[in-house]
Amino acid sequence: MKPTIARTPFAACAAMMRTGAVFVLVSLAVVSSADRIAAQKPSTTTITRLYTAADGESHAQEIAVAWRPAGLRAELSDSESVKTTGAQFLRWPRGFVWQGHPASKRQYVIIVSGHGQVDVAGGQPVRLVPGRVLLAEDVTGKGHTTRVGADEDLVMLLVPLAQER
């Protein structure tokens, strides 16, 4: 004798929900595994270098951080050390625009909070968002223009580089 299956709307709905739940769980497992695998691949970390070209204009170039195995632990990576002379926070008010200024010195500029942009020759603006790292080396020439967004102040961490010998 075969078991009878209840054919009520409630039973049919419950069966569909079980099937749907299994599908969702399998889908999440596949997506989760793909994310975990992607997270294990080394990613490229870039810094935006601002420099003065032969034309006297400021330009931007993306440069990759060169990673190497870290001495602390086998699963860590680090970059070559850079000599610096200090660190200082700087806050520019919302809506502030500083046209045509070169960098005051060779330094890393790390955006802590706020938004803005740097305009350089060529018309492609460099977006300033939290976490963005700039290497400001355009200490001569016409300079770049920095614009702070209208919604909040721009907070930066300036890390001047020691002079190269």
C-alpha positions as CSV (number, residue, x, y, z in Angstrom):
1,M,0.0,0.0,0.0
2,K,1.4,3.4,-1.0
3,P,1.4,6.2,1.6
4,T,-1.1,9.0,0.7
5,I,0.2,12.5,0.4
6,A,-2.0,15.2,1.7
7,R,-3.0,17.5,-1.1
8,T,-4.3,20.4,0.9
9,P,-3.1,23.9,0.0
10,F,-1.3,24.1,3.3
11,A,0.7,20.9,2.7
12,A,1.6,21.9,-0.9
13,C,2.8,25.3,0.4
14,A,4.9,23.7,3.2
15,A,6.5,21.4,0.6
16,M,7.4,24.3,-1.6
17,M,8.8,26.2,1.3
18,R,11.0,23.3,2.2
19,T,12.2,23.0,-1.4
20,G,12.8,26.8,-1.5
21,A,14.7,26.8,1.8
22,V,17.0,24.0,0.6
23,F,17.6,26.0,-2.7
24,V,18.5,29.2,-0.7
25,L,20.8,27.3,1.6
26,V,22.7,25.6,-1.3
27,S,22.9,29.0,-3.1
28,L,24.3,30.7,0.0
29,A,26.9,28.0,0.4
30,V,28.0,28.3,-3.2
31,V,28.2,32.1,-3.0
32,S,30.0,32.0,0.4
33,S,32.5,29.5,-0.9
34,A,33.2,31.7,-3.9
35,D,33.7,34.8,-1.7
36,R,36.0,32.8,0.6
37,I,38.1,31.6,-2.4
38,A,38.3,35.2,-3.8
39,A,39.3,36.5,-0.4
40,Q,42.3,34.1,-0.4
41,K,43.7,35.4,-3.7
42,P,46.3,38.2,-3.2
43,S,44.8,41.5,-4.3
44,T,46.5,44.5,-5.7
45,T,46.8,47.6,-3.4
46,T,47.4,50.8,-5.3
47,I,48.5,54.3,-4.3
48,T,47.8,57.3,-6.5
49,R,51.0,59.2,-7.2
50,L,50.8,62.9,-8.0
51,Y,53.8,64.1,-9.9
52,T,55.0,67.0,-12.0
53,A,55.7,66.0,-15.6
54,A,58.1,67.8,-18.1
55,D,55.1,70.0,-19.1
56,G,55.1,71.6,-15.6
57,E,51.6,70.1,-15.0
58,S,50.6,67.8,-12.2
59,H,49.6,64.3,-13.3
60,A,48.2,61.2,-11.5
61,Q,49.5,57.6,-11.8
62,E,48.3,54.5,-10.1
63,I,51.2,52.5,-8.6
64,A,51.0,49.0,-7.0
65,V,52.3,48.3,-3.6
66,A,55.0,45.6,-3.9
67,W,54.2,42.9,-1.4
68,R,56.6,40.4,0.1
69,P,56.4,37.7,2.8
70,A,56.3,39.4,6.2
71,G,58.8,38.3,8.9
72,L,56.2,38.3,11.6
73,R,54.2,35.3,10.4
74,A,54.1,33.1,7.2
75,E,50.6,34.1,6.3
76,L,51.2,37.8,6.4
77,S,52.7,40.2,3.8
78,D,54.3,43.6,4.1
79,S,55.9,46.2,1.9
80,E,59.3,47.7,2.0
81,S,59.7,50.3,4.8
82,V,59.7,54.0,3.9
83,K,61.5,56.5,6.1
84,T,59.3,59.3,7.3
85,T,59.7,62.4,9.3
86,G,56.4,62.5,11.2
87,A,52.7,62.4,10.9
88,Q,50.0,65.1,11.2
89,F,46.3,65.3,10.8
90,L,44.8,68.0,8.6
91,R,41.2,69.1,8.3
92,W,39.9,71.1,5.4
93,P,36.4,72.6,5.6
94,R,33.5,71.3,3.5
95,G,33.2,73.1,0.2
96,F,36.8,74.3,0.3
97,V,38.7,74.7,-3.0
98,W,42.4,75.3,-3.3
99,Q,43.3,76.0,-7.0
100,G,46.7,75.5,-8.5
101,H,48.8,74.4,-5.6
102,P,51.8,72.0,-5.6
103,A,52.3,69.7,-2.7
104,S,54.2,71.4,0.1
105,K,56.6,68.4,0.4
106,R,56.9,64.8,-0.7
107,Q,54.4,63.0,1.5
108,Y,51.7,60.3,1.8
109,V,48.2,61.7,2.1
110,I,45.8,59.2,3.6
111,I,42.1,60.2,3.5
112,V,40.6,59.5,6.9
113,S,37.1,60.9,6.4
114,G,35.1,63.1,4.0
115,H,35.1,63.2,0.2
116,G,36.5,65.4,-2.5
117,Q,38.7,65.3,-5.6
118,V,42.0,66.4,-6.9
119,D,42.1,67.8,-10.5
120,V,45.2,67.2,-12.5
121,A,46.2,67.7,-16.1
122,G,44.4,65.4,-18.5
123,G,41.0,66.0,-17.0
124,Q,40.6,62.8,-15.0
125,P,39.8,63.7,-11.4
126,V,41.3,61.7,-8.6
127,R,38.4,60.9,-6.1
128,L,39.2,61.4,-2.5
129,V,37.4,58.8,-0.3
130,P,38.2,57.3,3.1
131,G,41.1,54.9,2.8
132,R,42.5,56.4,-0.4
133,V,46.3,56.8,-0.3
134,L,48.1,59.5,-2.3
135,L,51.8,59.9,-2.8
136,A,52.1,63.7,-3.3
137,E,55.3,64.4,-5.2
138,D,54.2,67.3,-7.4
139,V,56.2,69.8,-5.4
140,T,57.1,72.0,-8.4
141,G,55.1,73.3,-11.4
142,K,51.6,74.6,-11.7
143,G,50.2,72.1,-9.1
144,H,46.8,70.5,-8.8
145,T,43.4,71.7,-7.6
146,T,41.8,70.1,-4.5
147,R,38.1,70.3,-4.0
148,V,36.3,69.2,-0.7
149,G,32.8,67.9,-1.0
150,A,29.9,70.0,0.3
151,D,28.6,67.5,2.9
152,E,31.5,67.2,5.3
153,D,35.0,68.2,6.1
154,L,37.9,66.4,4.6
155,V,40.2,64.8,7.2
156,M,43.7,63.6,6.1
157,L,46.7,62.1,7.7
158,L,49.9,63.6,6.2
159,V,53.0,61.5,6.5
160,P,56.1,63.5,5.1
161,L,58.8,61.4,3.6
162,A,62.4,61.7,4.6
163,Q,64.7,63.2,2.0
164,E,66.3,60.6,-0.3
165,R,70.1,60.4,-0.1
